[in-house]
Amino acid sequence: MTDPAPSPGTDKGDGMTDGRLAAAAWCGTGGPDFTQRPAHRLWLLDQARGLFDFFLPALNAAGGFFALDKAGQPFEGPAGRLRHLHETTRMVHCYTMAHQLGLPGADRMIDHGMQFLWNGHRDAAHGGYVWSLDDDGPVNATKQAYGHAFVLLAASSAKVAGHPDADRLLGDITETLHARFWDAAAGATTEEYAQDWAPISGYRGQNSNMHLTEALMAAFEATGDRDYLDMAGRIASLIIDRHARAEGWRVAEHFDDQWQLDRAYRGDPMFRPFGTTPGHALEWSRLLVQLWQLGGQQQDWLHEAAQALFMHTCATGWDKAAGGFYYTLDWDDRPEQADRFWWPCAEGIAAAAVLRQVSGDAAFEEWYRRIWGFVAQHFIDRASGGWFPELDPALRPVNRVFQGKPDLYHSVQACLIPLVPANGSVTRGLRDGGLRDGGLGLLA
């Protein structure tokens, strides 16, 4: 039996009760929840529409999508022509949501991405999907679990939208995951292979497994096949119930091939940074709620752990003086990389919204408002559009890890997840019933 997660407000014995005390700035907690207010829901939809419009120029007539500069225009030269697997797939997933909202032009983006996944990224000779390619072919032909997780997500979202090639892609990626990546004994995915499927290393990563959990739940919602949901549950048990619980609700990132924690690991600063990553704990807290709901609310540890992860992360990862989540912490919860990235705030918003729905605890509404306030003040680029990807410790926009405006996925989901019921993914929510509480509530 595992120890129960502390409820919000529990004393941790270090003078900090939990995330309630992690920021002193008043954020206005009175009145109805923001997500119940028609003006806020309109604002969220307007932000989402602006993001979808901003990324439309990414469509590359030669296939796939361009990387965009700060002004939302395709980068010139090789950097603009390089297409990464996680970027192609995320665009398909995101524009599925745009299509469900009824935004004209989204169908073209979905179809364009689906064609390039099959005819560009897919390795017809060896199977699987290559990590990156340009107009001349593969640049990095390795097979990464992280990228393959997003292929499953894109296929599942496309199926929800009714794309004619969705079943073909879903069947192919499911077979590839089972044949090449899934470790049934561990209940998780392996990580990386050469183009011919020769193993590259014994590294095992939290990040790829977290996104595979997201994708497996999307596949379950799209197909009704419970095998997907069972796989997602096994990953959550390993990463969160076994490891994060043992580390005091710190989400460990890096492991060896026996799933032993490697505290000293330092890898790519974008995908495999040293220490812990507060944004991933926030992302997991939302995914655990979704897993709890999809499983019929049978495993209460999922709900308890979701709250514990969120509160611990807000207590340790939020800058109490300036605001924003640090990118990474060391194992003593001190800032390792003190820059602020856009995506942890986006995940914090989404997690706070779903936790408020399922728990009723006002602390989550307070954090929802606080994080959105920080994003609105510092990350939203009102001059050029999109969100700044990085801020330095003085909260000035910088481009140290990310160039231009690199992402739609995190930011647009922060706008849309609060608008749908917390009983599944945003894609499912838009498919099954549209926006919660009667849409915008303008006729109430």
N, C-alpha and C positions, 0 to 999 in steps of 0.2 A: 504494500500500500504506500502511496506517495503522500508526502505531507501536504496539507491544504495550503493554497496560496493565501497570503495575507489579504484581507479585505481593504478597500480604500480607507485610509485613516489610521491603519495599524502602526504602532510605534515600532520602528526598526532598531531602536536602541542606540542610535547615533545622533539624537537630537533632531533629526528630520523625520517627521512622521511619514510623509510620502509626497507624491507630486503636488498636493494641495499647496505646499509651502515653497515650491520650487521657483516661484517668481512673485515679487512683491507688487509689481505694477497692477493697479486696478484696471479691470477690463469690463466692468459693468455687467453684473450678474442678474439684475432684476428683470422682471417682465417675462413674456413668453420666450421659449427657445428661439434662437435666430432662425432655425430651419422651419419654424412654424410661422414666420413672418413673411407675407407676400413680397415685400420689397427685397428681403434678403434672398429669397428664392429666385426672384427676377435677376438680382445681381449675380448669383451663381450661374444661372443660365447665360447671362450676357458674357461673363468671363469665359465660360466654356465655348460659346460661339466665337468669341474673339480668338481663342486659341486654335480652334479648328480652322478659322480663316487664315490665321498667321502661317499655319503649316501647309496650306494648299500649294504654295510655290515649290514645295519639296518634290513634287512629282517630276521624275526624270523620264523623258520620252524614250530613252534608251533602256529603261527598265529600272524598277526600284525607285529609290528616293534619294534626293540630294541631302547632304548636310547643309544647314542654314547658318548664315552669319548673324551678327547681332541685329541687323536690320531685317532679318527674315528672308534674305535672298540667298540663292545657292552659292556656296563657296566656289571660287574659281580654282582651277588646277586639280591635281590629284586628290586633295583632301575632299573636294566636293563630289568627286566621282566614286569614291570608295563607299561601298554599301556593306553594312554590318548586319548580321542575321537578326540580332535583337532589335535593331532599328526597323528593318523591314516588317518584322512580325508585329511589333508594337503599333506601327501605323495601321495595319489591317485591323487589329483589335480596337484601336481608338476610333477609327472611322466607322466601325460597326456601331459604336455608340452614337456617333453623329447621324448615321443612317436611321437608327431607331428614333432619334429625336425629330427626324424629318428634315434634315438639312440637305438641300440640293447639292449634288456633286460628291457626296460621301460615297455613293455607290461606285463611282469611277475610281476613287482612291482604293477601295477594297479590292476591286477587280484587278487593278494594276498591281497591287501588292501580292495578290494570290498568284497571278501569272509569274511574277518574278521569283517567288518562293519555289515554284515548281520547275521553272525553266532556267533559273539562275542559281539559286542557292542549293537546290537538290543535286546531290552527287549521283548521277544515273549509273555510274560504273561501280562505285563502292557502297552506295547507300548512305543515308544520312544527309546532313545539310552543312555546307562549308561556312566557316565563320565570316569571311569577308571576300569580296570580289570587286573588280572594276570593269571597265568596258572590255578589257582583254581577257577576262577570266578570273579564276581564284587568285587572291593575294595571300590569304591565310586559309588553307584548306583543312585546318584541324576541325575536329568534331567536338564541340563543347556542350556539356550538359546544360549550361545556362542558356545558350541559344536554342537548343532543342526544346527546352521547357517553353520558350516563347513560341516555337512553331506549334506546339500543342495548344497554347492559348489562342493563337491566331486561327487555327483550324476550328476550334470550338466556337469562337465568336462568329466566324464566317458561317458556320452551320446554323447558328441562331438567326443570322440575317438571311438565311436561305440561299447562300451562294452555291452555284451548281458544282463547283469543284471542292467544296468543303469536305464531303465524305471521303473523297480520294486522298486528300491531304491528311485528314484525321486518321484514316486507316494506316497510311504509310508511317506517320510519325509515331503512332501507337506501337506498331510492330517494331520500329527502330528502337524505341525506348525499352521495350521488353527484351529485345535480342541483344542490345549493345550496352545499355546504361544501367538498367535496374538490377540492384543487388538484393535479391529476395531474402537472403539471410540477414542482412543489416536492416532492411526496410528503408532503403534510401537509394539515391542514384550515385554511381561513380561519376568521374569528373571530365576527363579529357583524353582524346585519342588523336593519333595522326590520321591522315586522310584514308589510309588503308586499314584503320582500326587497330594499329599497334598502340599499346598503352604508352602514354607520355610520362606519367608519374603516378605515385600512389596517393597523391593529394586528394582529400575529400573536403568539400566546401559546403558551408551552411547556405550561402547565397543561392546557388543553383537549386538546392533542395527546397528552399523557401519558394522560389518562383515556380518550381515544379508542383509544389502543393497548390499554389494558386491555379495553375493550368489544369491540374487533375480535377479540381473542384469544378472548373469551367467545363471540362469534358463530361463530367457526371451530369451537370445541369443540361448540357446540350444533348446527351444521349440517353440518360437514365441508367447507364451501366454502372453498377455499384462497385465494380472492381477499381474504377478510378478513385472513388471516394475512399475505399479501403487503403489504397496506396497513399493517399494524402494523409490519412490518419496515422499510418505507420511512420511517415516522415515527421509529423508533428510530435509524436511520442518520443522519437529519438532526439530531435533537436531541442525541443522545449521541455517535455516532461522529464527526460533523463538529464540533459546537459544544462539547459538554462536554469532549471530549478536548483540543480546542484551548485550553480555559480551565483546564487542569490539573485536570480532573474536577470543576469547578464547573458546575452545571446552570444555564445562562442561562435567564431567564424571559421576556424581552420583546424583540420584534423588529419591524422594519418589514415592509412588504409584499414586500420582496425577501429576506427572512430575514437581514437584517443586524442584529446585536445592538445594542440600544438600552440602554446602561448607565445612562443618566440617568433612565429612565422611572420615574415614581411614579404608581401608580393606587390602586384600592380596596385598603385594607389587608387585607381578607379574601382577595381573589382575585388581586390584582396588586400586591403590595408591592414596594418598591425592593430592589435587590440580589439575593442568592441566598437560596434557601429550603432549608435542610438536609433538611427532611422530604421534599421532592420528590426529592432525590437518593437517599434511602433507598427511596422508593417505586419509583423507576426501577430500583434494583438488584434488587428482587424481580421486577419485570416483565420485565427482561432475562433473568433465569434462566428464567422461564416461556416467553419467546419462544424461547430457545435450546432448551429441551426440546421445545416443540411443533414446531420446525423440524428435529427429529431430531438435535440437537446438531451440526449441520453448520457453524455459524458461531461459531467459538471466541471471536471478539472479544466476543460478547455475554456470555459467562461471565467473561471477563477484565475487561470493563468493569464488570460488576456488582460484582465484588470491589473494584475500584479506587474506584468511587463510594462504596461503603459505608465503606471504610477512610479515605478522605479526609474524608468527612463526620464520622465519629466523631472524627477528629483535630482538626478545625477547628470543628465545630458543637456539641460536647458541652462543657458547663460543667465544667471539671476540678475545681473547688472544691465547687460545690453540687450538680452533677448536672443532667441534663435537657438537651434540645437547645434552643438558641436558636431563636426563630422565624425570624429573618432575619439575614444577615451582609452587610457591605459587600464591595466587591470586593478588599479586603485581608484578608478573613476575620475582621474585627472584628465583634462583635455590633452589629447595627443596631437590631433590636427584641429586647431581651433577655428578654422574657416567654417562658414555656414554654407551648406549646399541647399538647393531648393527642395530636393526630394524628401529629406526627413520631415520638413515642415508639411509638405503635401501629405505624407503618410500619417503624420500626427493629426492633421485635420480629419482625414477619413476615419482614423481609429477613434478619435474623440466622438465623432458623429454616431458611429455604430454603437459604441459603448454607452453613450447617453440613451440611445433608443432601447437597448436591451436591459440596462440596469436601472435607469431612472435617476442615477446619482448626479447631482448638480455639479460635482467637480469636473465631470467630463464636458459639460456645457461651458464651464469657465475656461477650460483649456481650449475648447473649440474656438471661442471668441479670441482668446489671447493669441493663439497661433495665427489665425486669419488676420488679426490686427498687425502682426509682425510681417506677414507675407504682403499685405496690402501696402504697407509702408516701405518695405525694403526690396522685395523680390519682383513685384509686378512692374514691368517696364512700360510706363504709360506713354513714353515718347515714341518708342520703336515697336512695341508689341511684344508679346511673350513674357517669359520670366527670365530674370538674370539667373544663371546657374550657380554662381558662387559669390560669396561676400567674404572679405577678409575680416579679421577681428574688429576692425573699426567700422564694419558694415558697409564698406565700399565695394562695388562690383569689381571682380577680378576674373581672369581666365587662366588659372594655374593647371587645373586638371581637365576642364571642359572648355571647348572653344565654341564661340557663337551662341546659338540657342539650340541646345542639343536634344530637347525632350518635349514630347506631348503627353506621354503616358502618365507620369506621376501628377502633373499639374492639372490635367483635365479630369482625372478621376477624383482629385480633391474637390473639384467643383460639382461633380455629378453624384458621387456616392452619398453625400448628405441628403440628396433629393429622392432617394429610393428606399424602400424598406430594407431593414438590416437582416433579412432572412436569406440572403444569397448574394451573388455578385451583382454589380451594377448592370451588367449585360442582361442578366436574368430579370432584374427589376424593371428595366425598360421594356423587355419583351413581354412580361406577364401582366404588368399593370400600369406601366408608365410611372409618372412621378407620384410619390406618396401624398396622402392627405388631399386628394382631389386636385392634383396638379399644383398650380400656383396659388390656389385659394382666393383668386380674385373675385369669384362669384359668391363667396361665402357671406 
